[in-house]
Amino acid sequence: MNICVFLSAADLDDRYTVPAREFAELLGRGGHTLVWGGSDKGLMKVVADGVQAAGGRLVGVSVEFLAASARPNADEMVIARDLAERKALLLEKADAVVIMVGGTGTLDEATEILELKKHGKHVKPVVLLNTAGFYDGLRQQFQRMEDEGFLPVPLTELVFFAKDGVGALAYLEEGAGLQ
């Protein structure tokens, strides 16, 4: 399965890197392909290293202004013109999406993917990996949006919140019916 992972390129502490590395190893051991932003920095590097070391493939989609940070030994690397093209290519190459911890770029990617799903532009499963409760506030906001009528479909049809990588991958392999 090609799993797109949206996440930070920042260097983060162990409460984020250790679970990210564990998830990456699960992906690689499971024979999955990581589709990601292509960076060889920060948490993106941690996950790419883990997937590759465990035998998985790497498909990166970088962007022109970040191409100097692209991972040199990815199995495939595409350089998009801009962020909009990058997001479209990432989604196109993926069978499923996992959103890990990140900043405004990750949040932008997450909300666009969910908006497209809400409007039926894709039906790929989306998992929000809530490492160390990072997305508790976002989950609360999404729930409020649903409760107050801002979401035309149930939140559970848009995104699955997983507390760890084991739960995220189990959902994708079993609950979402993907292999």
N, C-alpha and C positions, 0 to 999 in steps of 0.2 A: 504494500500500500504506500502511496506517496502522501506523506503527511507534512503539510505546510505548518511551520511553527513561526509565529510572530513573537518576538522577544527583543530585549535590550541588547545593545552593543556596548553597554557600560560595564566596567569592572565592578562587581558587586561582592558583598560578603558571603560567608559560608551558608547562611540561612537560605540563600537563593541559589548559590552555585552547587551545593551538594545535591539538593533535589533535582536540579537541572541535569547534572551529570548522571544521576540514577535514571532519569527518564530517557536520556540520550542512549544509555546502555541498553535499556529495554527496547528502544526503537531499533537499534543496530542488531541486537541478538534476535529480534523478531523478523529480520530480513526486510525491514521497511526502509524507504528512502526519505531522507530529510530534505524538504524543500524549504529554503529559508532565505533571508535577506542577503546571504553571501558574504557577510563580514567575517573577518578573521580576528575580531577584537571582542573583548568582554564576554558577556554571557553567550553571545552568538558563537564565539570560538569554543567555549566550554562545551556547548551542545554539539557542534560539528565534530570536535575532537572525540567526544564520547560515542557518537554514532559511527564514525569512521573506525575507531579502535575496536568496536564490537561487530564490525563487518557490514555495516549499512552503507548505502550510497548517499552522496551529497549532490544536490542540485541547487545551485545558488542563483539568485536573481538580484544583482546589485543595481546601482544606478550610476550614471556618468559621474556625478560630483562626489561619489564615494568609491569609485572604482579602484583607487589606490589602496583601499582597505580590503579588497576582495580576496577571498581565500585562494591561494595559488594552486592547491592540489585537489580542488573539488572535482568530482566526476564530470560535472557540467556546470558552466558558468555563463549566464546571460547578463549583458549590461543593458539595462533599460534607459530610455532617454530621460524619464522623469519619474517621480513617485507614483503618479497615476498609472503609468504603464507598468511599473514594477508590481503594484498591487494586483492589476489585472493578470499579469503573467504568473504571479504566485498562485492565485486562485485557479487559473487555467491548468496549471501543472499538478494540482493537488486533488486527492480523493477525499481529504478531510483536513480540518484546520484545528490547530491547538494554539491558544493564546496564553503565553507565559508572562511573567512579570516584565514590565517595561515602562517607558515614559510616554511622552505625547505621541511619538511616532507609532508605538504599539497600540495606543488607545485609538488613534486615527484608523489604523488597519482593522482593529477589532470592530469599531462601529461601522465602518464601511462594509465589512463582510456580513455583519448582522443586518444592516439595512438592505443589502442585496438579497439576503435570504428572506427577509420579511416580505419583500416584493416578488418573491418567486424567481429571482434571477439565477439562483443556484439552490440545490437541495443537499449540499454536502454537510455532513455533521460538523458542528463547531463545539469545541470544548474550551472552557475557560479554566485553566489550571491555577487554582487559588492557593499558591504556595505561601505558607506562613500567614494566611488570611489577607494577602495583599489586595485582593479584589472584594473584600467584604463590603466596603462602601459602594462599589459599583453594583454589586449584586442587590444591595438594598435599593439603590436608585432604579435599577431595572424592574425590581418588584413593584416599586411605587408607580413606575410608568404603566405596568400591566394593570395594577389595581385601579388606577385612575383613568384607564381607557386610552392610553397613548399607544398601546401595541395592539394591532388588529389580530394578532395570533398569540397563543399562550407563550410565555417566556420559555417554557420547557420544550417547545418546538423550535425555538431559535438557538438555544445554547444549553449545554450541559456543564454544570459547575462540578469540577473534580478537586478533591483536596490533595491528591497526590498523583504521581505519574502512573502508578499501577491502576488506579481507578480511571484515569483518562484513557489509557490504552485499552483497558478492558471494555470500556464503553464503545470505543471505536471498533474493536474487533468483534465484540459480541452484541452489545446493545444497539449499535448502529448497523449491524449486519454486514460489515466490511471485512475483507481478508487481505 
